[in-house]
Amino acid sequence: MPNFITTQGEIPKAPYYVVMDDPFFSDWGPAEGKTSTYIYPCANYAEAEVVAENAKARKDQKRVRINVGKPKLSRGHLYQLKTRADGPSWYVPGYFAKQVAEEKARRRAGGKARHAGSGKLERSLLRPFATYCAGCHAHLGGKEHAWRVKGTEQYLCDACGGGTGGGKKRHGGKWYVGTAFSKGRMFEPFRAARKPTQSSHGKKYGYAIGPFRSKGGAAVMARYGAGNPNLVTVSQAEKMAKREKAAGNLDKLIAEVDAMMK
């Protein structure tokens, strides 16, 4: 649960703090009319520099600053305390910079995949385990034919790889998120060629949200949407998915959601 704070006394003692604003979660939900601001306590200046550099590597954090002593709380801000226990990755040197660099490399590979005559791709029969298209993140499984980016373990669907289908191939329908009865009403992403109804999906799901424009949006809703007042619509989930993709976290999130579904 979010650890909101309203007084300096609620901030734990530390020699340094990294403070940053999050425009995405500002001016709606609990932060209606306010700026959403995070406070990270740090044990020393070196640790504060690590957290600050990680924040600057992400496009979704603004006005990143290091405070000596407890920061003053201002009107017009909703403050949220973040600790190492909440997000250990923030305290790992270069963590998000590495994620962003890897995501850029994947994007370049996906971009090249749209030109079948580039000489960078080869027709491939997928290995038995499931994987995802590096271009559009569509699920690729079984022994489906696809394109493989030479020298990598990245695969691309026919649409992204320039194969037949005119670049408009649909992968089993649109993405939705449903509450799965068999898993204690846990959110679960699924695909449907037609809009889910009580007669078509009622035995498995209590209700469904969607359609989503991408699997990433459905994965975000499935992972973070349950009981979250800040994540209730498709557009909010898609916006958060774009942010996670820019930070290089989307592939990992999709894999985590797939593992939950097994």
FIBA-26881 format. One record per residue: residue number from 1; x, y, z of N, C-alpha, C, O, CB in turn. Coordinates in steps of 0.1 Angstrom, whole numbers. Glycine has a CB too. Example, Ala and Ser with C-alpha at 12.3 -4.5 7.8 and 13.67 -1.06 7.14 Angstrom:
// residues 2
> 1 132 -57 78 123 -45 78 132 -33 78 142 -33 85 113 -45 90
> 2 128 -22 71 137 -11 71 129 0 79 134 11 80 141 -6 57
This chain:
// residues 262
> 1 8 -12 0 0 0 0 9 12 0 19 12 6 -9 0 12
> 2 4 23 -7 12 36 -7 14 41 7 5 41 15 5 46 -15
> 3 26 46 10 29 51 24 29 66 23 40 73 22 43 46 29
> 4 17 72 23 16 87 22 20 93 36 17 88 46 2 91 18
> 5 26 105 35 30 112 47 25 126 46 25 132 35 46 111 49
> 6 22 132 57 17 146 58 25 155 67 23 167 67 2 146 62
> 7 34 149 75 42 157 84 57 152 84 59 141 80 37 157 99
> 8 66 161 87 80 157 87 83 147 97 92 139 96 89 170 90
> 9 75 146 108 77 136 118 75 122 114 80 112 120 68 139 130
> 10 68 120 103 66 107 97 77 102 88 78 91 84 53 107 89
> 11 86 111 85 98 108 77 109 102 86 113 108 96 103 120 69
> 12 114 89 83 124 83 92 137 91 91 140 98 81 127 69 88
> 13 145 91 102 157 98 102 168 92 92 170 80 92 163 98 116
> 14 174 101 85 185 97 76 193 109 73 188 120 73 179 90 63
> 15 206 107 69 214 119 66 211 126 53 213 138 51 229 115 66
> 16 206 118 43 203 123 30 189 117 25 185 106 29 214 120 20
> 17 183 125 17 170 121 10 171 124 -4 175 135 -8 158 127 18
> 18 165 116 -13 164 119 -27 149 121 -29 140 113 -25 169 107 -36
> 19 146 133 -34 132 137 -36 129 139 -51 138 145 -58 128 151 -28
> 20 118 135 -56 115 136 -70 100 137 -72 92 132 -64 120 123 -78
> 21 96 143 -83 82 144 -87 78 134 -98 86 132 -107 78 159 -91
> 22 66 129 -97 61 119 -107 49 125 -114 38 125 -109 57 106 -100
> 23 51 131 -126 40 137 -133 28 127 -137 17 131 -137 45 143 -146
> 24 32 115 -139 22 105 -143 11 103 -132 -1 103 -135 28 91 -146
> 25 15 102 -119 6 100 -108 1 114 -102 -5 113 -91 12 91 -98
> 26 4 125 -108 0 138 -103 -14 142 -109 -17 138 -120 10 149 -107
> 27 -21 150 -101 -33 156 -105 -45 146 -108 -53 149 -116 -31 165 -117
> 28 -45 135 -102 -56 126 -103 -55 115 -92 -44 114 -85 -56 118 -117
> 29 -66 108 -89 -66 99 -78 -64 106 -65 -69 117 -63 -56 88 -80
> 30 -56 100 -56 -53 106 -43 -46 119 -44 -46 128 -35 -44 97 -34
> 31 -39 121 -56 -31 134 -58 -39 144 -66 -33 152 -73 -18 131 -65
> 32 -53 143 -66 -61 152 -74 -57 167 -70 -58 170 -58 -76 149 -71
> 33 -54 175 -80 -50 188 -78 -37 190 -71 -33 202 -67 -61 195 -69
> 34 -29 180 -70 -16 181 -64 -5 174 -72 -8 167 -82 -16 174 -50
> 35 8 176 -69 19 170 -75 23 158 -67 25 159 -55 31 180 -77
> 36 24 146 -73 28 134 -66 44 134 -64 51 135 -74 24 121 -74
> 37 48 134 -52 63 135 -49 67 123 -40 61 120 -30 65 148 -42
> 38 79 117 -44 84 106 -36 97 110 -28 104 119 -33 88 95 -46
> 39 98 104 -17 110 107 -8 117 94 -5 111 84 0 105 114 5
> 40 130 93 -9 138 81 -6 149 84 4 158 92 1 144 76 -20
> 41 148 78 16 158 80 26 171 73 22 170 62 16 154 75 40
> 42 183 79 24 195 73 20 205 73 32 206 83 39 201 80 8
> 43 213 62 33 222 61 45 235 70 43 240 73 54 227 47 46
> 44 238 73 31 250 82 29 249 89 16 240 86 8 263 73 30
> 45 258 98 13 257 105 0 259 97 -12 253 99 -22 267 117 1
> 46 268 87 -11 270 78 -23 257 71 -26 254 69 -38 281 68 -20
> 47 250 66 -16 237 59 -19 227 69 -25 219 65 -34 232 53 -6
> 48 227 81 -20 218 92 -25 221 94 -40 212 96 -48 219 105 -17
> 49 234 95 -44 237 97 -58 232 85 -66 228 88 -78 253 98 -59
> 50 233 73 -61 228 61 -69 213 63 -72 209 61 -83 231 48 -61
> 51 206 66 -61 191 67 -63 188 79 -72 179 77 -81 184 70 -49
> 52 195 90 -71 192 101 -80 196 98 -94 188 102 -103 201 113 -75
> 53 207 91 -97 210 88 -110 200 78 -116 197 79 -128 224 82 -111
> 54 195 69 -108 185 59 -113 172 67 -117 166 64 -127 182 49 -103
> 55 169 77 -109 157 85 -112 158 93 -124 149 94 -132 154 94 -100
> 56 170 99 -127 173 107 -138 173 98 -151 171 103 -162 186 114 -137
> 57 176 85 -150 176 76 -161 162 73 -166 160 68 -177 184 63 -158
> 58 152 75 -158 138 73 -162 132 86 -166 134 96 -161 130 67 -150
> 59 124 85 -177 117 97 -182 105 101 -174 100 113 -175 113 95 -196
> 60 101 93 -164 89 96 -157 91 103 -144 81 107 -137 81 83 -154
> 61 103 106 -140 106 113 -128 113 127 -131 122 128 -139 116 105 -119
> 62 107 137 -125 112 151 -127 116 157 -115 113 153 -103 100 159 -134
> 63 124 168 -116 129 176 -105 136 167 -94 132 168 -83 118 184 -99
> 64 145 159 -99 152 150 -90 162 158 -82 171 165 -88 159 138 -97
> 65 162 157 -69 171 165 -60 175 157 -48 168 149 -43 165 179 -56
> 66 187 160 -43 192 154 -30 191 164 -19 197 175 -20 207 149 -32
> 67 185 160 -8 183 169 3 192 164 15 194 152 17 169 169 8
> 68 198 174 21 206 171 34 196 173 45 192 185 48 219 180 35
> 69 193 163 52 183 164 63 169 162 57 167 162 45 184 177 70
> 70 159 162 66 145 160 61 140 171 52 142 183 55 136 158 73
> 71 134 167 41 129 178 32 117 185 38 109 178 45 125 172 18
> 72 115 197 35 103 205 39 91 201 31 92 199 19 105 220 39
> 73 80 199 37 68 195 30 60 208 26 58 217 34 59 186 38
> 74 56 209 13 50 220 8 35 217 4 32 206 1 57 225 -5
> 75 27 227 4 13 226 0 13 223 -15 22 227 -22 5 238 4
> 76 3 216 -19 2 213 -33 9 200 -37 10 197 -49 7 224 -41
> 77 15 193 -28 22 181 -31 16 169 -22 12 171 -11 37 182 -28
> 78 15 157 -28 12 145 -21 24 137 -19 30 132 -29 0 137 -28
> 79 30 136 -7 42 130 -5 41 115 -2 31 111 6 50 137 7
> 80 49 107 -7 49 93 -5 63 88 -2 73 90 -9 44 85 -18
> 81 64 81 10 77 76 14 81 63 7 72 54 6 77 74 29
> 82 93 62 1 98 50 -5 111 46 2 119 54 5 100 53 -20
> 83 112 33 4 124 27 11 130 16 2 125 13 -8 120 22 24
> 84 142 12 7 148 1 0 139 -12 -1 140 -19 -11 162 -3 7
> 85 131 -14 9 122 -25 9 112 -24 -1 107 -34 -7 116 -27 23
> 86 107 -12 -4 97 -9 -14 102 -11 -29 96 -17 -37 91 5 -13
> 87 115 -7 -31 121 -8 -44 136 -9 -44 143 1 -45 117 5 -52
> 88 141 -21 -41 155 -23 -40 163 -20 -53 175 -16 -52 158 -38 -37
> 89 156 -20 -64 163 -17 -77 168 -3 -77 178 0 -84 154 -20 -89
> 90 161 6 -70 165 20 -70 178 23 -64 185 33 -66 154 29 -63
> 91 183 13 -55 195 15 -48 207 7 -55 218 6 -49 193 10 -34
> 92 204 1 -66 214 -6 -74 221 4 -84 213 9 -92 208 -18 -81
> 93 234 6 -84 240 15 -93 237 12 -108 239 1 -112 255 15 -91
> 94 233 22 -115 230 20 -129 219 11 -133 219 7 -145 243 16 -136
> 95 210 8 -124 200 -2 -127 191 2 -139 189 -5 -149 192 -5 -115
> 96 185 14 -138 176 18 -148 183 23 -161 177 21 -172 167 30 -143
> 97 195 28 -160 202 31 -172 205 19 -180 204 19 -193 216 38 -168
> 98 208 8 -174 210 -5 -181 197 -10 -187 197 -14 -199 215 -16 -171
> 99 186 -8 -180 173 -13 -185 169 -5 -198 164 -10 -207 162 -12 -174
> 100 171 9 -197 168 17 -208 177 14 -220 172 14 -232 170 32 -204
> 101 190 11 -218 199 8 -229 194 -5 -236 194 -6 -248 213 7 -224
> 102 190 -15 -228 186 -28 -233 173 -26 -241 171 -32 -251 184 -38 -222
> 103 164 -18 -236 151 -15 -243 154 -8 -257 147 -12 -266 142 -7 -235
> 104 163 1 -257 167 8 -269 172 -2 -280 169 -1 -291 177 19 -267
> 105 180 -12 -275 186 -22 -284 175 -31 -289 175 -34 -301 196 -30 -276
> 106 165 -34 -281 154 -42 -286 145 -34 -296 141 -40 -306 145 -46 -274
> 107 144 -21 -293 136 -13 -303 143 -13 -316 137 -13 -327 134 1 -297
> 108 156 -11 -316 164 -11 -329 162 -24 -336 160 -24 -349 179 -8 -326
> 109 163 -35 -329 161 -48 -335 147 -49 -341 145 -55 -352 164 -59 -325
> 110 137 -45 -334 123 -45 -338 121 -37 -350 114 -40 -359 114 -41 -327
> 111 128 -25 -351 127 -16 -362 132 -22 -375 126 -21 -386 133 -3 -360
> 112 144 -29 -373 150 -35 -385 141 -47 -390 141 -50 -402 164 -41 -381
> 113 133 -52 -381 125 -64 -384 114 -60 -394 109 -69 -401 119 -70 -372
> 114 111 -48 -395 100 -44 -404 105 -43 -419 97 -40 -428 95 -30 -400
> 115 118 -46 -421 123 -46 -435 128 -60 -438 139 -63 -434 134 -35 -437
> 116 120 -68 -445 123 -82 -447 136 -83 -455 143 -93 -454 112 -89 -454
> 117 139 -73 -464 151 -74 -472 163 -69 -466 173 -67 -473 148 -67 -485
> 118 163 -66 -453 175 -60 -446 187 -70 -445 198 -66 -443 171 -55 -433
> 119 184 -83 -446 195 -93 -444 198 -96 -430 207 -103 -427 207 -88 -451
> 120 190 -89 -421 193 -91 -406 184 -102 -400 186 -106 -388 191 -78 -399
> 121 175 -107 -408 165 -117 -402 166 -130 -410 171 -131 -421 151 -112 -404
> 122 162 -141 -403 161 -154 -409 148 -161 -405 144 -159 -394 174 -162 -405
> 123 143 -168 -414 130 -175 -411 134 -186 -401 144 -193 -402 124 -182 -424
> 124 125 -188 -391 128 -197 -380 116 -204 -375 105 -199 -376 135 -189 -368
> 125 118 -216 -371 107 -224 -364 110 -223 -349 120 -227 -344 107 -239 -369
> 126 100 -217 -342 102 -214 -328 105 -226 -320 100 -237 -323 90 -207 -322
> 127 113 -225 -310 115 -236 -301 103 -238 -293 94 -230 -292 128 -233 -291
> 128 101 -250 -286 89 -254 -280 84 -244 -269 72 -243 -268 90 -267 -274
> 129 93 -237 -262 88 -228 -252 82 -215 -258 85 -212 -269 100 -224 -242
> 130 74 -208 -250 67 -196 -255 77 -184 -254 85 -184 -245 55 -193 -247
> 131 75 -175 -263 83 -163 -263 74 -152 -268 62 -154 -271 96 -164 -271
> 132 80 -140 -270 72 -128 -274 79 -121 -286 91 -122 -288 70 -119 -263
> 133 70 -115 -294 76 -107 -305 83 -95 -300 77 -87 -292 64 -103 -315
> 134 95 -93 -304 103 -81 -299 98 -68 -304 101 -58 -299 118 -83 -303
> 135 90 -69 -315 85 -56 -321 72 -52 -315 70 -40 -312 83 -58 -335
> 136 62 -61 -313 49 -57 -308 45 -64 -295 34 -62 -290 38 -60 -318
> 137 53 -73 -290 51 -80 -277 40 -90 -278 35 -95 -268 48 -71 -266
> 138 36 -94 -290 25 -104 -292 31 -118 -288 43 -120 -289 20 -105 -306
> 139 23 -126 -282 27 -139 -277 30 -148 -289 22 -149 -299 16 -145 -268
> 140 41 -155 -289 45 -165 -299 47 -178 -292 56 -179 -283 57 -160 -308
> 141 40 -188 -295 42 -201 -288 42 -213 -297 39 -212 -309 32 -202 -277
> 142 44 -225 -291 44 -237 -298 55 -238 -309 66 -234 -306 30 -239 -304
> 143 51 -242 -321 61 -244 -332 57 -234 -343 57 -238 -355 61 -258 -337
> 144 52 -223 -339 48 -213 -349 60 -207 -357 71 -204 -351 40 -201 -342
> 145 58 -205 -370 69 -200 -378 70 -185 -375 60 -178 -373 66 -202 -393
> 146 82 -180 -374 84 -165 -371 98 -161 -377 105 -169 -383 84 -163 -356
> 147 101 -149 -375 114 -144 -379 124 -143 -367 119 -140 -355 113 -130 -385
> 148 136 -147 -369 146 -146 -358 157 -135 -362 162 -136 -373 153 -160 -355
> 149 160 -127 -352 170 -117 -355 184 -123 -353 187 -128 -342 169 -104 -345
> 150 191 -124 -364 204 -131 -364 213 -126 -353 214 -114 -350 211 -129 -377
> 151 220 -135 -346 229 -132 -336 223 -129 -322 230 -125 -313 238 -120 -340
> 152 210 -130 -321 203 -128 -309 193 -139 -306 191 -148 -314 195 -114 -309
> 153 186 -138 -295 176 -147 -291 162 -140 -293 152 -144 -286 178 -153 -277
> 154 161 -130 -301 149 -123 -303 141 -128 -315 147 -132 -325 152 -108 -305
> 155 128 -130 -313 119 -134 -324 109 -124 -327 106 -116 -319 113 -148 -320
> 156 104 -124 -340 94 -114 -344 83 -122 -351 85 -131 -358 101 -104 -353
> 157 71 -116 -350 60 -122 -356 60 -119 -371 69 -111 -376 46 -117 -350
> 158 51 -125 -379 51 -123 -394 49 -108 -397 55 -103 -406 41 -131 -400
> 159 40 -102 -389 36 -88 -392 48 -79 -390 51 -70 -398 25 -83 -383
> 160 56 -80 -379 67 -72 -376 79 -76 -385 88 -68 -388 71 -73 -361
> 161 80 -89 -388 91 -94 -396 90 -92 -411 100 -95 -418 93 -108 -393
> 162 79 -87 -415 77 -84 -430 72 -96 -438 73 -96 -450 91 -80 -435
> 163 66 -106 -431 61 -117 -438 47 -115 -444 43 -103 -445 61 -129 -429
> 164 41 -125 -447 27 -124 -453 18 -118 -443 20 -120 -431 22 -137 -459
> 165 7 -112 -447 -2 -106 -438 -3 -91 -439 -12 -85 -432 1 -111 -424
> 166 6 -85 -447 5 -71 -449 8 -62 -437 4 -51 -437 -8 -68 -454
> 167 15 -68 -427 18 -60 -415 6 -58 -406 7 -50 -397 23 -47 -419
> 168 -5 -65 -408 -17 -62 -400 -22 -75 -394 -34 -76 -391 -28 -56 -409
> 169 -14 -85 -392 -18 -97 -386 -23 -96 -372 -16 -89 -364 -6 -107 -387
> 170 -34 -102 -369 -39 -101 -355 -36 -114 -348 -38 -125 -354 -54 -98 -355
> 171 -32 -113 -336 -27 -125 -329 -38 -130 -320 -36 -129 -307 -14 -122 -321
> 172 -48 -136 -325 -58 -143 -317 -68 -133 -310 -75 -137 -301 -51 -150 -306
> 173 -69 -121 -315 -79 -112 -310 -73 -101 -301 -61 -100 -300 -89 -119 -302
> 174 -82 -94 -294 -77 -83 -286 -75 -87 -271 -80 -98 -267 -88 -71 -286
> 175 -68 -79 -264 -64 -83 -250 -75 -77 -240 -79 -66 -242 -50 -77 -246
> 176 -78 -85 -231 -87 -82 -220 -81 -86 -207 -72 -94 -207 -102 -88 -222
> 177 -86 -81 -196 -83 -86 -182 -95 -90 -175 -105 -83 -174 -75 -75 -174
> 178 -95 -102 -170 -107 -107 -163 -104 -112 -149 -92 -115 -146 -113 -119 -170
> 179 -114 -112 -140 -112 -118 -126 -114 -133 -127 -125 -137 -130 -121 -111 -116
> 180 -104 -140 -124 -104 -155 -126 -110 -161 -113 -104 -160 -103 -90 -161 -129
> 181 -121 -168 -115 -127 -175 -103 -118 -186 -97 -117 -187 -85 -141 -181 -107
> 182 -111 -193 -106 -103 -204 -102 -91 -200 -94 -84 -208 -88 -99 -212 -114
> 183 -88 -187 -95 -75 -182 -88 -79 -171 -78 -71 -161 -76 -66 -176 -98
> 184 -91 -173 -71 -94 -163 -61 -97 -149 -66 -94 -139 -59 -83 -162 -51
> 185 -103 -148 -78 -107 -136 -84 -94 -127 -87 -95 -115 -87 -116 -128 -75
> 186 -83 -134 -90 -71 -126 -94 -72 -121 -108 -78 -128 -116 -58 -135 -92
> 187 -67 -109 -111 -67 -104 -124 -59 -113 -133 -48 -116 -130 -63 -89 -124
> 188 -64 -116 -145 -57 -124 -155 -59 -119 -169 -71 -117 -173 -61 -139 -153
> 189 -49 -117 -177 -51 -112 -191 -54 -124 -200 -50 -135 -197 -38 -105 -196
> 190 -63 -121 -210 -66 -132 -219 -70 -125 -232 -72 -113 -233 -78 -140 -214
> 191 -70 -133 -243 -73 -127 -256 -87 -133 -261 -91 -144 -258 -62 -131 -267
> 192 -94 -124 -268 -107 -128 -273 -109 -122 -287 -107 -110 -288 -118 -124 -263
> 193 -113 -130 -296 -116 -125 -310 -128 -116 -310 -129 -107 -318 -118 -136 -320
> 194 -137 -118 -301 -149 -110 -299 -151 -105 -285 -144 -110 -276 -162 -118 -304
> 195 -159 -95 -283 -161 -89 -270 -166 -100 -260 -176 -106 -263 -170 -77 -271
> 196 -159 -102 -249 -164 -112 -239 -178 -109 -234 -181 -98 -232 -154 -113 -228
> 197 -186 -120 -233 -199 -118 -227 -201 -128 -216 -192 -137 -214 -210 -120 -238
> 198 -212 -128 -209 -215 -137 -199 -216 -151 -204 -211 -161 -197 -228 -133 -192
> 199 -221 -153 -216 -223 -166 -221 -209 -172 -226 -207 -184 -226 -233 -166 -233
> 200 -200 -163 -231 -188 -168 -237 -177 -170 -226 -168 -179 -228 -183 -159 -248
> 201 -176 -161 -216 -166 -162 -206 -170 -161 -192 -162 -161 -183 -157 -150 -209
> 202 -183 -162 -190 -189 -161 -176 -185 -172 -167 -184 -170 -155 -203 -160 -177
> 203 -182 -184 -172 -179 -195 -164 -164 -194 -158 -161 -200 -148 -180 -208 -171
> 204 -156 -186 -165 -142 -185 -160 -139 -171 -153 -131 -171 -144 -133 -186 -172
> 205 -146 -161 -158 -143 -147 -152 -156 -141 -147 -167 -142 -152 -137 -138 -163
> 206 -154 -134 -136 -165 -126 -130 -169 -114 -138 -180 -112 -141 -161 -121 -116
> 207 -158 -107 -143 -161 -96 -153 -148 -94 -160 -137 -99 -156 -165 -83 -145
> 208 -149 -86 -171 -137 -83 -179 -135 -68 -182 -145 -61 -183 -138 -91 -192
> 209 -123 -64 -183 -119 -50 -186 -112 -50 -199 -104 -59 -202 -110 -44 -175
> 210 -115 -41 -208 -109 -40 -221 -118 -36 -232 -130 -32 -229 -103 -53 -224
> 211 -114 -36 -244 -101 -42 -249 -89 -33 -247 -91 -20 -247 -102 -46 -263
> 212 -77 -39 -245 -65 -31 -244 -58 -30 -257 -60 -39 -266 -55 -38 -233
> 213 -51 -20 -259 -44 -18 -272 -31 -27 -273 -27 -29 -284 -40 -3 -274
> 214 -26 -31 -262 -14 -39 -262 -14 -49 -251 -22 -48 -241 -1 -30 -261
> 215 -6 -60 -252 -5 -69 -241 2 -63 -229 -1 -66 -217 3 -81 -245
> 216 10 -53 -231 17 -46 -220 7 -39 -212 8 -39 -199 27 -36 -225
> 217 -3 -32 -218 -14 -26 -210 -22 -36 -202 -25 -33 -190 -23 -18 -219
> 218 -25 -47 -208 -32 -58 -200 -24 -63 -189 -29 -66 -178 -36 -69 -210
> 219 -11 -65 -191 -2 -70 -181 -1 -60 -169 -1 -64 -157 12 -73 -186
> 220 0 -47 -172 0 -37 -161 -13 -38 -153 -12 -37 -141 2 -23 -167
> 221 -24 -39 -160 -37 -39 -152 -38 -52 -144 -42 -51 -132 -49 -39 -162
> 222 -33 -63 -149 -34 -76 -142 -24 -76 -130 -28 -81 -120 -30 -87 -151
> 223 -13 -69 -131 -3 -69 -121 -6 -59 -110 -4 -62 -98 11 -67 -126
> 224 -10 -47 -114 -11 -36 -104 -26 -31 -102 -28 -22 -94 -3 -25 -109
> 225 -35 -36 -110 -48 -30 -110 -57 -34 -99 -66 -26 -94 -55 -33 -122
> 226 -56 -46 -93 -65 -51 -83 -64 -42 -70 -54 -41 -64 -61 -65 -79
> 227 -75 -36 -67 -76 -28 -55 -69 -15 -56 -67 -8 -45 -71 -35 -43
> 228 -64 -11 -68 -56 2 -69 -65 13 -75 -69 12 -86 -44 -1 -79
> 229 -69 23 -67 -78 34 -71 -71 42 -82 -78 50 -89 -82 42 -60
> 230 -58 41 -83 -51 50 -93 -50 43 -107 -44 48 -116 -37 53 -88
> 231 -55 30 -108 -54 23 -120 -67 15 -122 -68 4 -118 -41 13 -120
> 232 -76 22 -129 -89 16 -131 -94 16 -145 -104 9 -149 -99 24 -123
> 233 -87 23 -154 -92 24 -168 -81 19 -178 -69 17 -174 -95 38 -172
> 234 -85 15 -190 -76 10 -200 -66 21 -204 -54 18 -205 -84 7 -213
> 235 -70 33 -205 -60 44 -209 -49 46 -198 -38 48 -201 -68 57 -211
> 236 -53 45 -185 -43 46 -174 -33 34 -175 -21 36 -173 -50 46 -161
> 237 -38 22 -178 -29 11 -179 -20 12 -191 -8 8 -190 -38 -2 -180
> 238 -25 16 -202 -17 18 -214 -6 29 -212 5 27 -217 -26 22 -226
> 239 -10 39 -205 0 50 -202 11 45 -193 23 48 -195 -7 62 -196
> 240 7 37 -183 17 31 -174 26 21 -182 38 20 -179 10 25 -162
> 241 20 13 -191 28 4 -199 38 11 -207 49 6 -208 18 -5 -208
> 242 35 22 -213 44 30 -221 56 34 -212 68 34 -216 38 42 -227
> 243 53 38 -199 63 43 -190 72 31 -186 84 33 -186 56 49 -178
> 244 66 20 -184 74 8 -180 83 4 -192 94 -1 -190 65 -4 -176
> 245 78 5 -204 85 1 -216 97 10 -218 108 6 -221 77 1 -229
> 246 95 23 -216 106 33 -217 117 30 -206 128 33 -209 100 47 -215
> 247 113 25 -195 122 22 -184 129 9 -186 137 5 -178 116 23 -171
> 248 124 1 -196 130 -12 -198 124 -23 -189 130 -34 -188 144 -12 -196
> 249 112 -21 -183 107 -30 -174 95 -38 -179 91 -48 -173 102 -23 -161
> 250 91 -35 -191 78 -41 -196 80 -56 -199 71 -64 -196 74 -34 -208
> 251 91 -60 -205 93 -75 -208 93 -83 -195 87 -94 -195 106 -77 -216
> 252 99 -78 -185 100 -85 -172 86 -86 -166 82 -96 -161 109 -79 -163
> 253 78 -75 -167 65 -75 -162 56 -85 -169 48 -92 -162 59 -61 -162
> 254 57 -85 -182 49 -95 -190 52 -109 -186 43 -118 -184 51 -93 -205
> 255 65 -112 -184 69 -125 -180 64 -129 -166 60 -140 -164 85 -126 -180
> 256 64 -119 -157 59 -122 -144 44 -125 -144 39 -134 -137 61 -110 -135
> 257 37 -118 -152 22 -120 -154 20 -134 -160 10 -141 -156 15 -109 -162
> 258 28 -137 -170 26 -151 -176 29 -162 -166 22 -172 -166 35 -152 -188
> 259 39 -160 -157 42 -170 -147 30 -171 -137 27 -182 -133 55 -166 -140
> 260 24 -160 -134 12 -160 -125 1 -168 -131 -7 -174 -124 8 -146 -122
> 261 -1 -168 -144 -12 -174 -151 -10 -190 -152 -20 -197 -155 -14 -169 -165
> 262 2 -195 -150 4 -209 -152 -1 -217 -140 0 -229 -140 19 -212 -154
